[in-house]
Amino acid sequence: MMRLTGTGVLGLAILFFVTVSGVLWGCPSYNVYSKEQAGRAALAEAQSSRQIAVLEAKARLESARMLADAEVVRAEGAARANRILQDSLGGPDGYLRYLQIQAIDGKDASIIYVPTEGGLPLLESSRLAPRPRTDN
């Protein structure tokens, strides 16, 4: 076993004192450093989130503009096609008759209203009414 002498005890006391004072001085400094680093990390994360939000908003804006441009091009094409059809059918009246015929063809209707020149419809309601049976 080793025995401590007066200088050994004094050396241990100084070592203990230096260690304790280092801990007492270092802990608050480390806490400040730690909080500073956490603040920097939070700031960097907030800036990154902001940049992402801005980029997403720009992408949505660009997408909306492109969709609007596509809708304008589609509408211009439809208007041009309607004008060509209208001109080839003799004007707006002929085009409206064409649209009416197309609508009738697309339906499975049992009653069809056909306008006459006098503006009065031809009624054939008796055709659809149930007829009484005559049993002999």
MODELLER restraints for C-alpha pairs under 7 A, 6 or more apart:
rsr = mdl.restraints
at = mdl.atoms
rsr.add(forms.Gaussian(group=physical.xy_distance, feature=features.Distance(at['CA:85:A'], at['CA:95:A']), mean=6.78, stdev=0.5))
rsr.add(forms.Gaussian(group=physical.xy_distance, feature=features.Distance(at['CA:86:A'], at['CA:92:A']), mean=5.76, stdev=0.5))
rsr.add(forms.Gaussian(group=physical.xy_distance, feature=features.Distance(at['CA:86:A'], at['CA:94:A']), mean=6.90, stdev=0.5))
rsr.add(forms.Gaussian(group=physical.xy_distance, feature=features.Distance(at['CA:86:A'], at['CA:95:A']), mean=4.90, stdev=0.5))
rsr.add(forms.Gaussian(group=physical.xy_distance, feature=features.Distance(at['CA:89:A'], at['CA:95:A']), mean=5.77, stdev=0.5))
rsr.add(forms.Gaussian(group=physical.xy_distance, feature=features.Distance(at['CA:113:A'], at['CA:121:A']), mean=6.72, stdev=0.5))
rsr.add(forms.Gaussian(group=physical.xy_distance, feature=features.Distance(at['CA:114:A'], at['CA:121:A']), mean=6.47, stdev=0.5))
rsr.add(forms.Gaussian(group=physical.xy_distance, feature=features.Distance(at['CA:115:A'], at['CA:121:A']), mean=5.54, stdev=0.5))
